[in-house]
């Protein structure tokens, strides 16, 4: 119970999972198996490597996602991470998309053409 209450506030920090999984072995074990901790997927040019582990750890829970593209064109690994998110759109409850330039609309368009039955909010 204490663990769950603490997690609510800690999840507000971008890298909360680093703090939680590095407390001790027991905390790491519990946190890696608590799918609700991994339901907020952040895609940025710096955090794209966390997409796959977050999707795996979140199992089947509904997701909230943030996709933020800066001025650089995504690299092939970053495009793969975007594809992973797109493939899980059926689980997305909320999505925030930010693009830095108009040419990136083509990267986001596939997200807007797929069913998202649980989507309750879309933001920019």
N, C-alpha and C positions, 0 to 999 in steps of 0.2 A: 504494500500500500504506500509506504513512504517512497519507494522507488518510483511508482507511478505518478505521485504528486510532484516529485522533483522533476520528472521528465517533461511534464507539461510546460513549465517555465523555461527549461533548458533548451527545448526544441526551437525556441525563438532565435537562437544563435545559429549562424550559418554552418559552423563546423561543430555543432553539438555532439555529433557522433564520435569525434575524436576524444572529447572529454569523457564521455560515457564509457567508451570501450577501453580506456586507459586507466581507469580507477584501480581495478585489480582483476584477477582472473575470473572471479565469480561475477562481477559486474559485466565483464566482457561476454561471458557465457550467456547471461540473462539478456543483455541488450541485443546481441546478435540474433537471438531467437524471438524477440518481441517485434512482430511485424508492424505494429502501430508506430514504432519509432522511425520507420523508413518510408512513410507514406508521402513525404514531401520531396519531390524530385527537383533538383536545381540543375539546370543546364546553362552554363556560361562557358566562355572559352577557356576558363581556368578549372572549372569543376566538372567538366564532361566525363572524366574518368570514374566518377562516383555513380554515374547513371546505372550501369549494369549491376553493381553490388546492391544499390538501393532497390532496384526492381526485383532482384532475387530475394532479398531479405524481407521485402514487403509482402511477399507471397501473393495473396489474392485480395488484399484490402484495397479500398478505393484510394486514389492518388490525387494529390494536388501538385501541380507542376508549374515551374517558372522556366521559361525559355528566354534567354537574353543574349542576343547576338550583337557583337560589337562591329566595328568597321572592317575587320579582317574577314576574308572568306574562310569558312570552316575547312579544316583539314580533313582528310579521309577518316581518321579515327573520330573526329567530332561529328562528321556526317553519320557515321555508324551509330553513335550515341543518340543522335536525333531520330534515326530509324527505329532504335529500340523503344524510345518514348512513343513514337507514332504507332508502333505495333501494339502498344498497351493502351491506346486511346479509349478502348472500351471500358477501362477501369478508372478513367480520369473523372474526378468530381469537379475540379477547378483548374483553370489554366490561365496563366498570365504570359503574354508574349510581347517581347520588346525587340524591335529591330532598329538598327542604326542607319540603314540606307534602303532605298526603295528596291534595289536589285535583290535583296534578301527575301522579298515576298515569295519568290519561287521556292525557297526552302521551306516556307511555312504553309504554302498552299495545300500540300497533301494533308496537313492536319485539319484543314477546314473542309475536306471532302470525304472524311470518314465518319461513320456513326460513332457517337459518344453518348450512349444512353444514360449515363450517370452524371453528365455535365450539368452543373447548376450555376456556374459562373465562368465567364470569359472576360479577361481584362487585358489592357495594353499598358 
